[in-house]
Amino acid sequence: MMERLDIQQVHAGRKLGQPVFGADGVLLFPPGRVLTQEDLDTLARNGQTRISLFPVVREVPASPPPAAKRAAGAAADPDVRPPFFYSRAQDAPGEVIPALDERSIEKICDYTAERFRLMDAEDPLVAELFNIAVERQIKVYHDKPARIPSWPKHSGLLPDPERPRDVSMQKLTAASHRIGTLPTIFHRLIGMINNPIVNSEELSKVIAVDPALTAKLLKLVNSPFFGLPYKIDSISRAVLIVGTKQLVMLAMGATLISAFKGLPVSLVNMQSYWSHSISCGAACRLLCVKAGVQDAESFFVGGLLHDISRLLIYVQLPDHARYIVTEAARRNIPVRDMEIETLGFAHEDLGAELLRSWNCPDELVQRVHRHHRVPEPDCPSEDVILPTANMLSQALGYGSSGEMIIPPQPAVAWTKIGLNTEGLCMLCAELDNDVRELRTVFTPT
């Protein structure tokens, strides 16, 4: 049950239960946001007197997690200190993770540490993200008991798999029809997005032809993800509120997801694949807001489609894909490294060619192409949005497109976005709410 309190009674660290809108109807804060003192001051200035909050749940484990125990003894012998350790304060305000037995928590910590091993353990934000990732995995395994995975420590003892033949990226792109026939409405949307003058009435008519797409877009714009204070009951109204270009981009993403449902892929769980894609898109949008980057919906679609080429590899080149995944596990290296060695290109190179062959906007093509590129100190903030969103999605365990090792996060990316440890915690809490909502809208059925 939600608590409704006077704003003067609320302390920083409480989690907002319902969205808060300003007098002009603009969303101030979404539900699930962990409030800071600055947030509370903003609410007071905007005339908010009472707000709804999630109740505080305190559940203290009987003993500290074993990984934290190991870290506590590391001062005497720095060589035994693990690269990451779970160290969340047990008396912190807000929701506390459910307790599992020590062995289970230790396995989760060890498994997460292996996934984080390319990250900078000295970076305070990376250490905080590790703690958040462990907490989230503990919640997942507490709510849905299952066998906790362990890293394949003996993968190097596996026999060498047979290397498949070379392949041409151009031929692979030409065979893109194997992952689904693009519907007519997608080509009409592409024509509109590439037209500098898009008629909102014409766009409404194009979308209205597809009842399923219409329902999906209306469900999206009426969801807490957009947080509008009133209901949008027509596409023409959605165009006015969200924006013509933004709605075209969202329609493109929804259309492609629907077109590729039901693929016969054995090497990756499709539900897990789409979960990763959706969470990456959601993270893009949150990061755009945090960094003050415009065109958040375009970045959202970039997140949805950033790994679309891996579906083509899995469907069109199953032998290559099996070799890549198996050899990456055997050598304990990122799958992307094996893509380059085996195919001569990485999935983001193929993804850019694929989107280009579909006449997608060049800005979308370039974002997908650069989503693994290490940002330079003088790069614009736009360049770090998708790489950081991809990293966050992987780190927090929102599905996978086949990769288990999290790509490193340069400190410059945190700086460009303007994130500190407190901001990271709030962003991850918002992301969890957004992903939960978006799965009901975008996940193919």
Secondary structure, DSSP 8 states (H G I E B T S, - for coil): --EEEEGGG--TT-BB-S-EE-TTS-EEE-TT-B--HHHHHHHHHTT--EEEE--------SS--HHHHHHHGGGT-GGG--S------TT-SS-------HHHHHHHHHHHHHHTTTS-TT-HHHHHHHHHHHHHHHHHHHHS--------TTGGGS----------HHHHHHTGGGG----HHHHHHHHHHTSSS--HHHHHHHHHT-HHHHHHHHHHHTSTTT--SS---SHHHHHHHH-HHHHHHHHHHHHHHHHTTT---SSS-HHHHHHHHHHHHHHHHHHHHHHT-S-HHHHHHHHHHTTHHHHHHHHH-HHHHHHHHHHHHHHT--HHHHHHHHHSS-HHHHHHHHHHHTT--HHHHHHHHTTT----TTS-THHHHHHHHHHHHHHTT---SS--S-----HHHHHHHT--HHHHHHHHHHHHHHHHHHHHHHS--
